[in-house]
């Protein structure tokens, strides 16, 4: 199977490449400057090595989720590239979506819920998905839209929860300032998400929306306390130092039933880097 990947040097992409290597699989890495998604995509399929499967993880402008860049520049370029790849002949496209497509809905989120994105990034992703659904009517192909929930792990942006806690502990800080910690989220180690993305890409059948998530809620407080206990750090959470974010509901997590159905019969998941119940939207 000829496989190509965009975004291979990003947070998720690096773990996907590592997972492919772990399985002894090779893929064509479509990276700048040799491969620019914002350039003329006319011969993109040929330059990508005529892949059968495209794992599309690239997206610029993050982590500024409210920037107009996402729908003014990024989405049009992404669609032009993917359209060229599909028209060229790629049979299966796996695209990383985001739980932000669900917007401010609370509770367990399943794929059949309507999308009501509340930030520019979620809106741009959801619009791209709809465009690709229309493209399927014109040029049939398999589309797997993998909605990623809250990921954490090595290589994450420095301003995210896990890297901030790591840095504070390594400095010897006595306390870690955070919110009240009672908000419920769906956290997943990025290595596990990468393993499931590879499983989805290698499947010979199936398409459509699928949540890539742990499928259970965990409070931010429990997450942080679990990390601290596992690492043996002496730092203490300073609860209530920061207000709760207003751009997210207090409680939402993914319904993982469709994911489990799609992955029946696939290899065992990669081990979690930490044995906690804890599992950030990309």
JOGISUL-V207308 format. One record per helix or strand. SS is the DSSP state (H for helix, E for strand). FROM is the first residue (numbers start at 1). LEN is the number of residues. Records with the same first field share a line. If there is no record, write none. Layout:
SS=FROM-LEN + FROM-LEN
This chain:
E=3-4 + 28-3 + 53-4 + 92-7 + 107-3 + 142-7 + 150-3 + 175-3 + 184-2 + 187-3 + 208-5 + 218-2 + 236-3 + 251-4 + 281-1
H=11-12 + 44-4 + 69-20 + 99-4 + 120-19 + 161-11 + 190-13 + 220-12 + 257-6
